[in-house]
Amino acid sequence: MAKYEKELSGDFDDFLGYIHQGIIGGSMSASFEDGSDWQDGEVRVSMRVYER
């Protein structure tokens, strides 16, 4: 299982889209299975589950 953690500044939604497209576009068999988002003030957390 791969896990990626990163603290960043900038547009969070653009970053999520970039990561998603990289995973889906980089594998013929990858699929998005589930995800959840959480926010507390300025802190945002997104969890995504992919299967290939």
Secondary structure, 3 states (H helix, E strand, C coil): CCCCCCCCCCCHHHHHHHHHHHHHHCCCCCEEEEEEEEEECCEEEEEEEEEC
